[in-house]
Amino acid sequence: MAYIKDAAKASGCLFCRTAKSGKDEGNLVVFRGRLGLVMMNRYPYNSGHLMVAPYRHVAAVEALTDRESAEMFRLAGRSVRILSRVMKPQGYNLGMNLGRVAGAGVLGHLHLHIVPRWSGDTNFMPLLGDTKVVAEALEATYRKLVQGFKSGL
């Protein structure tokens, strides 16, 4: 709910605003590629939840250029490699929610979710108290991931 309420207050597309902004730390951008970026999800499903998005505002996966598509998956692979070394998850969920009925929170700008997973991490708190349990502060995770990307992993 916090995401939906905050998104309603903000004008324009989250990913376009973030791409144009020079405030990477404030926007939780951990890496910028030539055609897209990797950023943390401010309302993560799990610690280390990343999103990969093209800079270009595009809603349909079939509308991506070959170069955009290739870079998105290179960035996804690099993100998984860095998350594996920095956070040591036991698995991952990668996926896109395309369209409102599919659960897209940001309509009009596709993005790929990368969610690290650990055995027993099922998060029941949202059901009980509109709360999520995240093991580490976003800022601490951000610093670790930025360092991982800078180190060339």
Buried (B, 14 or more C-beta within 10 A) or exposed (E): EEEEEEEEEEEEBBBBEBBEEEEBEEBBBBBBBEBBBBBBBBBBBBBBBBBBBBBBBBEEEEEBEEEBBEBBEBBBEBBBEBBBEBBEBEEBEBEBBBEEEEEBBBEEBBBBBBBBBBEEBEEEEEEEEEEEEBEEEBEEBBEBBBEBBEEEB
